[in-house]
Amino acid sequence: MMLLDGSAQTNCTICCCTSLNKILMIVFMIVLIIAILFGNSVILAIFLGTKHFHTPQGYLKASLAVADLAVGIFVVPFSVYAEISFMISDSLIADWTNNNKWFGSVFHPCNLIGPIFAGCTLVSITTIFLLTIERSIAILKPLHKESFITRKRTTILIAISWLASFFLAVSPMIFSKNIVLEYNACSRMCNYALGDNQPPTSSWHILLLFPTFDFTLLGGTVVINILSLTTIRQHSKRRKFLAETENECSNTRPTFSDIKAAKTIGTLTLAFTASFTPIAVFVVGNVIGNEWCNFSFFAFWILTTNSCWNVIIYSVRDQKFRHRAQQLLIAHDRTNEHKR
């Protein structure tokens, strides 16, 4: 997520230097684009197009899908375009990696693509945190769920998360004139960098704000998930010993769907934490002076692949989602048959 690199851009030592490896890398990016666009389009079609899913949880999952969809529409295609340009002519690398101009133009596309990737990643982390809060209330305080978690409040929180995330994404350029965005030949993405080959200064450490913010939210998310899952386990034990009073106590216990959803969010949290950890390590290492060209490529693209994992997790963990997705695909196939 946090796109930075203080090392020389063109002295890339990554193994993707042969023509075959470059082609394989571009094929991987194109397949990833297709997976991200298809998976998140299905998510939006289900959560926004099905009345049953018009819930606070559904809105949050739709927001997460929009953030992932933006990565597939803007970020990855730009990298594909850049790498194809490099294959056509290596002399273009200087224009792509110059943070002051792009083919003579004052505006560099990374000034747009970089904040989109950083902002959408921050939105994803914030949304997963909000999903965890929503599920924890449903598990820990089931009687207060309907009154406390409303669609209006959820919509406001979604708007705040988007505004705050994108403000944080552009904050390094706002608060430091030394930090710019440029295309990096190691990570194959738009990265934060020090402008005009400036030596690292104290302003470079502002980038530590990103992993600090991310791990604070992810850490809180993990703790809340543990509390929710512990409560679920306690309820499961009580059912075994108090089966005869289950009807009397059912209103004070989380429903089966709430428990299932909490476990799904827990899986989502683990997947995102695993995909984000390498990039956080890279950010910290880069700030203290390590160049890590090879590692930067794998760290950034492991994080990017996370944008197509949501639909897989929902399909495996959520039976209602899986059933609705099957209905949509069957209906689409029938429509195509009638057209033929």
VEXDREN-2710 file (C-alpha; in Angstrom, 1 decimal):
% VEXDREN-2710
k/r/px/py/pz
1/MET/0.0/0.0/0.0
2/MET/2.3/2.7/1.2
3/LEU/4.2/3.5/-2.0
4/LEU/7.7/4.7/-1.4
5/ASP/11.2/4.2/-2.5
6/GLY/14.3/6.3/-1.8
7/SER/16.6/4.2/-3.9
8/ALA/17.6/4.9/-7.5
9/GLN/14.7/4.0/-9.8
10/THR/16.5/2.7/-12.8
11/ASN/19.0/0.5/-11.1
12/CYS/16.5/-2.3/-10.6
13/THR/17.9/-5.7/-9.7
14/ILE/14.6/-7.5/-9.8
15/CYS/14.6/-10.8/-11.7
16/CYS/12.0/-9.4/-14.3
17/CYS/14.7/-8.2/-16.6
18/THR/14.5/-10.7/-19.4
19/SER/11.9/-10.4/-22.1
20/LEU/10.2/-13.7/-21.0
21/ASN/9.9/-12.6/-17.4
22/LYS/8.6/-9.2/-18.5
23/ILE/5.9/-10.9/-20.6
24/LEU/5.0/-13.2/-17.7
25/MET/4.7/-10.2/-15.4
26/ILE/2.4/-8.4/-17.8
27/VAL/0.3/-11.5/-18.2
28/PHE/0.0/-11.8/-14.4
29/MET/-1.1/-8.1/-14.2
30/ILE/-3.7/-8.6/-16.9
31/VAL/-5.1/-11.7/-15.2
32/LEU/-5.2/-9.8/-11.9
33/ILE/-7.1/-7.0/-13.5
34/ILE/-9.7/-9.4/-14.8
35/ALA/-10.0/-11.1/-11.4
36/ILE/-10.4/-7.8/-9.5
37/LEU/-13.0/-6.4/-11.9
38/PHE/-15.0/-9.6/-12.2
39/GLY/-15.0/-10.4/-8.4
40/ASN/-15.8/-7.0/-7.2
41/SER/-18.4/-6.4/-9.8
42/VAL/-20.2/-9.5/-8.6
43/ILE/-19.9/-8.2/-5.0
44/LEU/-21.5/-4.9/-6.0
45/ALA/-24.2/-6.5/-8.0
46/ILE/-25.2/-8.7/-5.0
47/PHE/-24.9/-6.2/-2.2
48/LEU/-26.4/-3.2/-4.1
49/GLY/-28.8/-5.1/-6.3
50/THR/-30.3/-7.4/-3.8
51/LYS/-32.8/-6.0/-1.2
52/HIS/-31.9/-8.6/1.3
53/PHE/-28.3/-7.3/1.5
54/HIS/-29.3/-3.6/1.9
55/THR/-28.0/-3.7/5.5
56/PRO/-25.2/-1.8/7.3
57/GLN/-22.9/-4.8/6.8
58/GLY/-23.9/-4.9/3.1
59/TYR/-23.0/-1.2/2.6
60/LEU/-19.6/-1.7/4.3
61/LYS/-18.8/-4.7/2.0
62/ALA/-19.9/-2.6/-1.0
63/SER/-17.6/0.2/0.0
64/LEU/-14.7/-2.3/0.3
65/ALA/-15.6/-3.6/-3.1
66/VAL/-15.5/-0.1/-4.6
67/ALA/-12.0/0.5/-3.1
68/ASP/-10.8/-2.8/-4.6
69/LEU/-12.5/-2.1/-7.9
70/ALA/-10.6/1.3/-8.2
71/VAL/-7.3/-0.6/-7.9
72/GLY/-8.4/-2.8/-10.8
73/ILE/-9.5/0.1/-12.9
74/PHE/-6.7/2.6/-12.3
75/VAL/-3.7/1.2/-10.5
76/VAL/-2.9/-2.1/-12.2
77/PRO/-3.8/-1.0/-15.8
78/PHE/-1.4/1.9/-15.4
79/SER/1.4/-0.5/-14.4
80/VAL/0.6/-2.7/-17.5
81/TYR/0.8/0.4/-19.7
82/ALA/4.1/1.4/-18.2
83/GLU/5.6/-2.1/-18.6
84/ILE/4.5/-2.4/-22.2
85/SER/6.0/1.0/-22.9
86/PHE/9.3/-0.2/-21.4
87/MET/9.3/-3.3/-23.6
88/ILE/8.9/-1.1/-26.6
89/SER/11.7/1.2/-25.7
90/ASP/14.0/1.2/-22.7
91/SER/14.8/4.8/-23.3
92/LEU/11.3/5.7/-22.0
93/ILE/12.2/4.6/-18.5
94/ALA/13.8/8.1/-17.8
95/ASP/10.5/9.8/-18.7
96/TRP/8.4/7.4/-16.6
97/THR/10.6/7.7/-13.5
98/ASN/11.1/11.4/-13.6
99/ASN/9.1/13.0/-10.8
100/ASN/9.2/16.5/-12.3
101/LYS/7.8/15.8/-15.8
102/TRP/6.3/13.1/-17.9
103/PHE/7.3/13.2/-21.5
104/GLY/7.7/17.0/-21.2
105/SER/4.4/17.4/-19.3
106/VAL/4.3/19.2/-16.0
107/PHE/1.8/16.6/-14.6
108/HIS/2.9/13.1/-13.9
109/PRO/0.2/10.4/-13.8
110/CYS/1.6/9.0/-10.5
111/ASN/0.3/12.2/-8.9
112/LEU/-3.1/10.6/-9.4
113/ILE/-2.4/6.9/-9.4
114/GLY/-0.3/6.9/-6.2
115/PRO/-2.9/8.5/-4.0
116/ILE/-5.6/6.3/-5.5
117/PHE/-3.7/3.1/-4.5
118/ALA/-2.7/4.4/-1.1
119/GLY/-6.1/5.9/-0.4
120/CYS/-8.0/2.7/-1.4
121/THR/-5.8/0.6/0.7
122/LEU/-6.5/2.8/3.7
123/VAL/-10.2/2.7/2.9
124/SER/-9.9/-1.1/2.9
125/ILE/-8.3/-1.2/6.3
126/THR/-10.7/1.3/7.8
127/THR/-13.7/-0.6/6.3
128/ILE/-12.5/-3.9/7.7
129/PHE/-12.2/-2.2/11.1
130/LEU/-15.8/-0.8/10.8
131/LEU/-17.1/-4.3/9.8
132/THR/-15.5/-5.8/12.8
133/ILE/-17.1/-3.1/15.1
134/GLU/-20.5/-3.8/13.5
135/ARG/-20.2/-7.6/14.0
136/SER/-18.9/-7.2/17.5
137/ILE/-21.9/-5.2/18.5
138/ALA/-24.2/-7.8/17.0
139/ILE/-22.4/-10.5/18.9
140/LEU/-21.7/-8.8/22.3
141/LYS/-24.9/-6.6/22.4
142/PRO/-27.5/-8.3/20.2
143/LEU/-30.4/-6.5/21.8
144/HIS/-28.9/-3.1/20.9
145/LYS/-27.9/-4.1/17.4
146/GLU/-30.9/-2.7/15.5
147/SER/-31.0/0.7/17.4
148/PHE/-27.3/1.3/17.4
149/ILE/-26.3/0.1/13.9
150/THR/-28.3/2.0/11.3
151/ARG/-27.9/2.4/7.6
152/LYS/-27.7/6.2/8.0
153/ARG/-24.9/6.0/10.6
154/THR/-23.1/3.5/8.5
155/THR/-23.3/5.7/5.4
156/ILE/-21.8/8.6/7.3
157/LEU/-19.0/6.5/8.6
158/ILE/-18.2/5.2/5.1
159/ALA/-18.0/8.8/3.8
160/ILE/-15.7/9.8/6.7
161/SER/-13.5/6.8/6.1
162/TRP/-13.1/7.7/2.4
163/LEU/-12.3/11.4/3.1
164/ALA/-9.9/10.6/5.9
165/SER/-8.1/7.9/4.0
166/PHE/-7.5/10.0/0.9
167/PHE/-6.4/13.0/3.0
168/LEU/-3.9/10.7/4.7
169/ALA/-2.7/9.4/1.3
170/VAL/-1.8/12.9/0.1
171/SER/-0.5/14.2/3.5
172/PRO/3.2/13.4/2.8
173/MET/3.2/15.8/-0.2
174/ILE/1.1/18.4/1.8
175/PHE/3.4/18.4/4.8
176/SER/6.7/17.9/3.1
177/LYS/8.0/19.5/-0.1
178/ASN/10.8/16.9/-0.3
179/ILE/8.4/14.0/-1.0
180/VAL/7.0/13.4/-4.5
181/LEU/5.3/10.5/-6.4
182/GLU/7.1/8.7/-9.3
183/TYR/7.0/5.4/-11.1
184/ASN/9.4/2.9/-9.6
185/ALA/11.2/0.4/-11.8
186/CYS/11.5/-2.0/-8.8
187/SER/8.0/-2.2/-7.5
188/ARG/6.4/-1.5/-10.9
189/MET/4.1/1.0/-9.2
190/CYS/3.9/4.7/-8.4
191/ASN/5.9/5.2/-5.2
192/TYR/6.6/8.0/-2.7
193/ALA/10.1/9.2/-3.2
194/LEU/12.5/12.0/-2.3
195/GLY/12.4/14.7/-5.0
196/ASP/15.5/15.6/-7.1
197/ASN/17.6/12.9/-5.5
198/GLN/17.6/14.6/-2.2
199/PRO/19.2/12.9/0.8
200/PRO/16.9/11.4/3.4
201/THR/15.8/14.0/5.9
202/SER/13.5/14.0/8.9
203/SER/10.6/14.7/6.6
204/TRP/11.1/11.2/5.1
205/HIS/10.0/9.7/8.4
206/ILE/6.5/11.1/7.9
207/LEU/5.9/7.9/5.8
208/LEU/6.0/5.9/9.1
209/LEU/2.6/7.4/9.7
210/PHE/1.1/4.9/7.3
211/PRO/2.2/1.6/8.9
212/THR/1.5/3.2/12.3
213/PHE/-2.1/4.0/11.3
214/ASP/-2.6/0.7/9.6
215/PHE/-1.2/-1.5/12.3
216/THR/-3.1/0.4/15.0
217/LEU/-6.4/-0.3/13.1
218/LEU/-5.5/-3.9/12.2
219/GLY/-4.3/-4.5/15.8
220/GLY/-7.6/-3.2/17.2
221/THR/-9.5/-5.2/14.6
222/VAL/-7.7/-8.4/15.7
223/VAL/-8.4/-7.7/19.4
224/ILE/-12.1/-7.1/18.7
225/ASN/-12.3/-10.2/16.5
226/ILE/-10.8/-12.3/19.4
227/LEU/-13.4/-10.9/21.8
228/SER/-16.2/-11.7/19.4
229/LEU/-15.0/-15.2/18.7
230/THR/-14.5/-15.8/22.4
231/THR/-18.1/-14.8/23.0
232/ILE/-19.3/-17.0/20.3
233/ARG/-17.4/-19.9/21.8
234/GLN/-19.0/-19.2/25.2
235/HIS/-22.5/-19.1/23.8
236/SER/-21.8/-22.5/22.1
237/LYS/-20.8/-24.0/25.4
238/ARG/-23.9/-22.6/27.1
239/ARG/-26.2/-24.1/24.5
240/LYS/-24.9/-27.6/25.5
241/PHE/-25.7/-27.1/29.1
242/LEU/-28.8/-24.9/28.9
243/ALA/-30.7/-26.4/26.0
244/GLU/-33.9/-26.4/27.9
245/THR/-33.8/-22.7/28.4
246/GLU/-32.8/-21.8/24.9
247/ASN/-36.2/-20.4/23.9
248/GLU/-36.2/-18.1/26.9
249/CYS/-32.7/-16.8/26.3
250/SER/-32.7/-16.7/22.5
251/ASN/-33.3/-12.9/22.3
252/THR/-30.1/-12.2/24.3
253/ARG/-27.9/-14.4/22.1
254/PRO/-26.4/-13.6/18.7
255/THR/-28.2/-15.3/15.8
256/PHE/-26.6/-17.9/13.6
257/SER/-26.2/-15.5/10.7
258/ASP/-24.4/-13.0/13.1
259/ILE/-22.0/-15.7/14.2
260/LYS/-21.4/-16.7/10.6
261/ALA/-20.8/-13.1/9.5
262/ALA/-18.4/-12.5/12.4
263/LYS/-16.3/-15.6/11.4
264/THR/-16.3/-14.3/7.8
265/ILE/-15.0/-10.9/8.9
266/GLY/-12.4/-12.6/11.0
267/THR/-11.2/-14.5/7.9
268/LEU/-11.1/-11.3/5.9
269/THR/-9.0/-9.6/8.7
270/LEU/-6.5/-12.4/8.6
271/ALA/-6.2/-12.3/4.8
272/PHE/-5.7/-8.5/4.8
273/THR/-3.2/-8.6/7.7
274/ALA/-1.1/-11.3/5.9
275/SER/-1.1/-9.3/2.6
276/PHE/-0.3/-6.0/4.3
277/THR/2.5/-7.1/6.6
278/PRO/5.2/-7.4/3.8
279/ILE/4.5/-3.8/2.6
280/ALA/4.7/-2.5/6.2
281/VAL/8.1/-4.1/6.7
282/PHE/9.2/-2.6/3.4
283/VAL/8.1/0.9/4.4
284/VAL/9.9/0.8/7.7
285/GLY/13.1/-0.7/6.1
286/ASN/13.0/1.9/3.3
287/VAL/12.7/4.8/5.8
288/ILE/15.7/3.6/7.7
289/GLY/17.8/3.3/4.5
290/ASN/17.4/-0.2/3.0
291/GLU/16.8/-0.3/-0.7
292/TRP/15.2/-3.9/-1.1
293/CYS/14.4/-3.7/-4.8
294/ASN/13.4/-7.3/-5.2
295/PHE/11.4/-7.4/-2.0
296/SER/9.5/-4.2/-3.0
297/PHE/8.0/-5.9/-6.1
298/PHE/6.7/-8.9/-4.2
299/ALA/5.4/-6.8/-1.2
300/PHE/3.4/-4.4/-3.4
301/TRP/1.9/-7.1/-5.6
302/ILE/1.0/-9.4/-2.7
303/LEU/-1.0/-6.5/-1.3
304/THR/-2.6/-5.8/-4.7
305/THR/-3.7/-9.4/-5.1
306/ASN/-5.7/-8.9/-1.9
307/SER/-8.2/-6.9/-4.0
308/CYS/-9.6/-10.0/-5.5
309/TRP/-9.7/-12.2/-2.4
310/ASN/-13.0/-10.8/-1.0
311/VAL/-15.3/-12.6/-3.4
312/ILE/-13.5/-15.9/-2.7
313/ILE/-13.9/-15.5/1.1
314/TYR/-17.5/-14.5/0.8
315/SER/-18.2/-17.4/-1.5
316/VAL/-16.6/-19.9/0.8
317/ARG/-17.9/-18.5/4.1
318/ASP/-21.3/-17.0/3.2
319/GLN/-23.9/-19.4/1.9
320/LYS/-26.5/-16.7/1.1
321/PHE/-23.8/-14.8/-0.9
322/ARG/-22.8/-17.9/-2.7
323/HIS/-26.4/-18.8/-3.6
324/ARG/-27.1/-15.3/-4.9
325/ALA/-23.9/-15.3/-7.0
326/GLN/-24.9/-18.6/-8.6
327/GLN/-28.3/-17.1/-9.4
328/LEU/-26.7/-14.1/-11.1
329/LEU/-24.3/-16.2/-13.2
330/ILE/-27.1/-18.6/-14.2
331/ALA/-29.3/-15.7/-15.2
332/HIS/-26.5/-14.1/-17.2
333/ASP/-25.9/-17.4/-19.0
334/ARG/-29.6/-17.7/-19.9
335/THR/-29.6/-14.1/-21.2
336/ASN/-26.7/-14.9/-23.5
337/GLU/-28.4/-18.0/-24.8
338/HIS/-31.6/-16.0/-25.7
339/LYS/-29.5/-13.4/-27.5
340/ARG/-27.9/-16.1/-29.6
END
